[in-house]
Amino acid sequence: MRYRTLGCSGAVVSTQALGTMTFGAEADEATSFDLMDAFVEHGGTLVDTADVYSTGVSEEIIGRWLAKHPTEAKQVVLATKGRFPMGDGPNDLGLSRRHLRTALDDSLRRLGVEHIDLYQMHAWDAVTPLEETLRFLDDAVAAGKIGYYGFSNYLGWQLTKAVHVARAHGWAAPVTLQPQYNLLVRDIEHEVVPAALDAGIGLLPWSPLGGGWLTGKYQRDVAPQGASRLGENPQRGMEAWEARNADERTWQVVDAVREVADSAGATASQVALAWLAAQPAVTSVILGARSVEQLVDNLGAADLDLGDDALTRLTEVSAPRVDDYPYGTPGVEQRHRNLTGGR
């Protein structure tokens, strides 16, 4: 395992994080404990959950594991999230002080801890004033309930605004952002990555294997079946089968990943994860697994050095296709024109 600082903070975390959305749903408690055991045994430290994962059950399972492993628990950097509904009342969601106070206390109780290392806002709230949210988070830091805070699923302008509002008021500033990011989904490179680099924000990418597409287990025009998320539901969310199967770029990327994996003596999953960990601003890649075997395979990416040629090939074949101003080639040329003259 390798380690990096958590964004612009001084905390050190493993370059791979254990995502626990499966805990209490696709992984029962015994399997979840096995996943935690394997992760920590391989040097993993950053464990990521959320209050809405299995409606609090994921946090409860982690809390029971922490209680049973007090020595190992000291090395765990614990991250959770709040924002989405945890009840039917009008104040049971959002980023208001009213909801976050309850959500944070409930997460602390379920996790069985007095302090959460990284508390993340699960998504933007267009109703609550940003100042209200940031002031609550600053108070939570001062109270010792959280060490740092970050965001998830924010746009570039939302991240930049939050950073500068916090700094203007002298409040604790965010240190991380969780976006969807992988070889098939790279649109955050237009605005989010530059915003993160500008502010020293560390990225914690979720869905690093594109919902299973980058594992190499799917075949062109052969609908998945059986024990996989996409096999169980081919129309599942952003990874839905038909649209991606019909997109030639999908298979160009998948084929390149497979070929690099063969050359490197690695699995396709390891190659996709190693590419992502090598990208600018990335602090730790969030691994989601339903079995110990999946997790151990993914953990093998931590020590995989792809080399410049393989990284370049994967970067080029997966390049975002938007080529209209202000993005793509026209936008890049315009933004760099000041280096050579012109307006």
C-alpha positions in Angstrom: 0.0 0.0 0.0 1.1 3.6 -0.6 0.0 6.7 1.2 -0.7 10.4 0.5 -1.9 13.3 2.5 -5.7 13.8 2.6 -5.9 16.8 0.2 -4.3 19.8 1.7 -4.5 18.5 5.3 -1.7 16.9 7.2 -3.6 13.6 7.7 -2.1 10.6 5.8 -4.3 8.0 4.1 -3.9 5.0 1.9 -4.1 5.6 -1.8 -7.0 3.1 -1.9 -10.1 3.5 0.3 -12.6 1.0 1.2 -16.1 2.0 0.1 -18.8 0.4 2.2 -22.0 1.1 0.2 -22.4 -2.7 0.0 -22.3 -3.2 3.8 -25.8 -4.4 4.9 -27.0 -4.8 1.4 -24.9 -6.8 -1.0 -22.6 -7.8 1.8 -23.9 -9.2 5.1 -22.2 -8.4 8.4 -19.9 -11.4 8.3 -18.8 -10.6 4.8 -18.4 -6.9 5.7 -16.2 -7.8 8.6 -14.1 -10.0 6.3 -13.7 -7.0 3.9 -12.6 -4.7 6.7 -10.1 -7.4 7.9 -8.6 -7.8 4.4 -8.4 -4.1 3.8 -6.6 -3.3 7.0 -4.3 -6.3 6.6 -3.2 -5.0 3.3 -2.3 -1.6 4.8 -5.6 0.2 4.0 -6.6 3.0 6.3 -9.3 5.2 4.7 -12.8 3.7 5.2 -15.7 5.6 3.5 -19.4 5.3 4.3 -22.5 7.4 4.5 -25.6 7.6 6.7 -27.9 6.6 3.7 -25.9 3.4 3.0 -28.5 0.7 3.9 -30.2 3.4 5.9 -27.6 3.5 8.6 -26.7 -0.2 8.7 -23.4 0.3 7.0 -22.3 2.7 9.7 -23.6 0.3 12.4 -21.6 -2.6 10.9 -18.4 -0.5 10.8 -19.0 0.6 14.4 -19.2 -3.0 15.6 -16.0 -3.9 13.7 -14.2 -0.9 15.2 -15.4 -2.0 18.7 -14.1 -5.5 18.1 -10.7 -4.4 16.8 -9.6 -1.5 19.0 -5.9 -1.8 18.0 -6.6 -1.8 14.2 -9.3 0.9 14.7 -6.5 3.4 15.8 -5.1 3.3 12.2 -8.5 3.7 10.5 -9.2 7.1 9.0 -13.0 7.2 9.1 -15.1 9.1 6.6 -18.9 9.4 6.3 -21.5 11.6 4.7 -24.7 13.4 5.3 -27.3 15.2 3.1 -29.9 12.7 1.8 -33.2 11.8 3.5 -32.9 9.8 6.7 -36.6 10.2 7.6 -39.9 11.5 6.3 -39.9 14.9 7.9 -39.1 18.2 6.1 -35.9 18.6 8.1 -34.7 15.1 7.6 -32.5 16.0 4.6 -30.4 18.8 3.2 -27.4 20.7 4.4 -29.1 23.0 6.9 -27.7 23.4 10.4 -30.9 21.8 11.7 -30.4 18.6 9.7 -26.6 18.3 9.8 -26.6 18.6 13.6 -28.9 15.6 13.9 -27.3 13.7 11.0 -23.8 14.1 12.5 -24.8 13.0 16.0 -26.6 10.0 14.6 -23.6 9.0 12.5 -21.3 9.3 15.6 -23.8 7.1 17.5 -24.0 4.4 14.9 -20.3 4.3 14.4 -19.7 4.2 18.1 -17.1 7.0 18.0 -16.8 10.5 19.4 -14.9 11.9 16.4 -15.2 11.4 12.6 -12.0 12.2 10.6 -13.7 13.3 7.4 -17.3 14.5 7.3 -18.6 14.9 3.7 -21.6 16.7 2.2 -23.1 14.1 0.0 -24.4 16.5 -2.6 -25.1 20.2 -3.2 -28.1 21.8 -1.5 -29.6 24.6 -3.6 -32.0 25.6 -0.7 -29.6 26.1 2.2 -27.3 29.1 2.2 -23.8 27.9 1.7 -22.6 30.1 4.6 -25.0 28.2 6.9 -23.5 24.8 5.9 -19.9 26.0 6.2 -20.4 27.7 9.5 -21.9 24.4 10.9 -18.9 22.5 9.7 -16.4 25.0 11.2 -18.3 24.7 14.5 -18.1 20.9 14.2 -14.4 21.0 13.7 -14.0 23.4 16.7 -16.1 21.1 18.8 -13.9 18.1 18.0 -16.7 16.1 16.4 -15.0 16.1 13.0 -11.4 16.6 11.9 -11.9 17.7 8.4 -14.8 18.0 5.9 -15.3 17.6 2.2 -17.9 17.3 -0.5 -19.3 14.8 -2.9 -20.7 15.3 -6.4 -20.1 19.1 -6.4 -19.5 21.0 -9.6 -16.4 23.0 -10.2 -18.0 26.4 -9.4 -19.6 25.0 -6.3 -16.3 23.7 -5.0 -14.5 27.0 -5.7 -17.3 29.0 -4.1 -17.2 26.9 -1.0 -13.4 27.2 -0.7 -13.4 31.0 -1.0 -16.4 31.6 1.2 -14.7 29.6 4.0 -11.4 31.4 3.6 -13.1 34.8 3.5 -14.7 34.1 6.9 -11.7 32.5 8.4 -13.5 29.2 8.8 -12.0 25.7 8.3 -11.8 25.0 4.6 -12.7 21.7 2.8 -10.0 19.3 2.0 -11.6 16.7 -0.3 -14.1 16.1 -3.0 -15.7 12.8 -4.1 -16.6 12.7 -7.8 -17.4 9.9 -10.2 -14.2 9.4 -12.2 -12.8 6.6 -14.3 -11.5 5.8 -17.7 -15.0 5.9 -19.2 -16.2 9.0 -17.3 -13.6 11.8 -17.5 -15.8 14.9 -17.9 -14.7 16.3 -14.5 -11.4 17.1 -16.1 -13.0 20.2 -17.8 -13.8 22.1 -14.6 -13.7 20.0 -11.4 -10.1 18.8 -11.6 -8.7 22.3 -12.3 -10.8 23.7 -9.4 -9.5 21.0 -7.1 -5.9 21.6 -8.1 -6.3 25.3 -7.6 -7.6 24.9 -4.1 -5.4 21.9 -3.0 -8.4 19.7 -2.8 -7.8 15.9 -2.8 -10.1 13.8 -5.1 -11.6 10.6 -3.8 -13.0 9.0 -7.0 -16.1 6.7 -6.7 -17.0 4.2 -9.3 -13.4 3.8 -10.4 -14.3 0.7 -12.5 -17.2 2.2 -14.2 -19.8 -0.1 -12.6 -17.8 -3.1 -13.6 -17.2 -2.2 -17.2 -13.5 -1.8 -16.7 -13.0 -5.2 -15.1 -12.9 -6.8 -18.5 -15.6 -9.2 -17.7 -18.1 -7.9 -20.3 -18.1 -8.7 -24.0 -19.3 -6.7 -26.9 -23.0 -7.3 -27.8 -23.3 -10.0 -25.1 -25.7 -8.8 -22.4 -24.4 -9.6 -18.9 -26.2 -12.2 -16.8 -25.7 -13.7 -13.4 -23.9 -12.5 -10.3 -22.9 -8.9 -11.1 -24.7 -5.7 -10.6 -25.2 -5.2 -14.3 -26.1 -8.8 -14.8 -28.8 -8.5 -12.2 -30.1 -5.2 -13.6 -28.8 -4.4 -17.2 -30.6 -1.0 -17.0 -28.9 0.0 -13.8 -28.3 3.7 -13.5 -25.4 5.4 -15.3 -23.8 2.1 -16.2 -26.8 0.8 -18.1 -25.9 -1.9 -20.7 -27.5 -0.8 -24.0 -26.1 2.7 -24.2 -22.5 1.8 -23.3 -22.5 -1.3 -25.4 -23.6 0.7 -28.4 -20.8 3.3 -27.9 -17.7 2.3 -29.8 -15.5 4.4 -27.4 -16.5 2.0 -24.5 -14.9 -1.0 -26.3 -11.9 1.0 -27.4 -11.2 1.8 -23.8 -12.0 -1.7 -22.5 -9.8 -3.3 -25.2 -6.9 -1.0 -24.4 -7.2 -1.8 -20.7 -7.2 -5.5 -21.4 -4.1 -5.2 -23.6 -2.2 -3.2 -21.1 -3.2 -5.7 -18.4 -1.8 -8.6 -20.5 1.4 -6.7 -21.1 1.8 -5.8 -17.4 0.8 -9.2 -16.0 -2.0 -7.6 -14.1 -5.8 -7.8 -14.2 -7.9 -5.3 -16.1 -9.3 -3.9 -12.8 -5.8 -3.3 -11.5 -4.8 -1.4 -14.6 -7.9 0.9 -14.5 -7.3 1.6 -10.8 -3.6 2.3 -11.3 -4.4 4.7 -14.1 -6.8 6.6 -11.9 -4.5 6.8 -8.9 -1.9 8.4 -11.2 -4.1 11.3 -12.2 -3.6 14.8 -10.9 -5.3 15.7 -7.6 -6.3 12.1 -6.8 -5.7 11.3 -3.1 -7.3 7.9 -2.7 -9.4 5.7 -5.0 -12.6 4.3 -3.4 -12.9 0.5 -3.9 -16.4 -1.1 -3.8 -16.4 -4.9 -3.4 -18.9 -7.6 -2.6 -16.4 -10.3 -1.9 -12.9 -10.5 -0.4 -11.6 -11.9 -3.7 -12.7 -8.8 -5.5 -11.2 -6.5 -2.9 -7.8 -8.3 -2.8 -7.6 -8.2 -6.6 -8.3 -4.4 -6.5 -5.8 -3.9 -3.7 -3.1 -5.3 -6.0 -3.3 -2.0 -8.0 -1.6 -0.1 -5.2 1.8 -1.3 -6.2 1.3 -1.4 -10.0 3.4 1.1 -11.9 2.1 1.2 -15.5 4.9 3.3 -17.0 4.6 6.3 -19.2 3.8 4.5 -22.4 0.8 2.6 -20.9 -0.5 5.7 -19.1 -0.3 7.7 -22.3 -2.1 5.1 -24.3 -4.9 4.8 -21.8 -5.2 8.6 -21.5 -5.4 9.1 -25.2 -7.9 6.3 -26.0 -10.2 7.4 -23.2 -10.0 11.2 -23.8 -13.3 13.0 -23.4 -14.9 13.6 -26.8 -16.4 17.1 -26.2 -14.5 19.3 -28.7 -16.6 22.4 -28.7 -15.6 25.7 -27.1 -15.0 26.4 -24.3 -13.8 22.7 -23.9 -11.9 20.4 -26.1 -9.1 21.5 -28.4 -10.6 25.0 -29.1 -10.8 25.8 -25.4 -7.3 24.5 -24.6 -5.8 26.5 -27.5 -7.7 29.7 -26.3 -6.6 29.3 -22.7 -3.0 28.9 -23.7 -2.9 31.6 -26.3 -1.6 34.1 -23.8 1.6 32.2 -23.8 2.2 32.9 -27.4 0.4 36.2 -27.9 -3.0 37.1 -29.0 -6.4 37.3 -27.3 
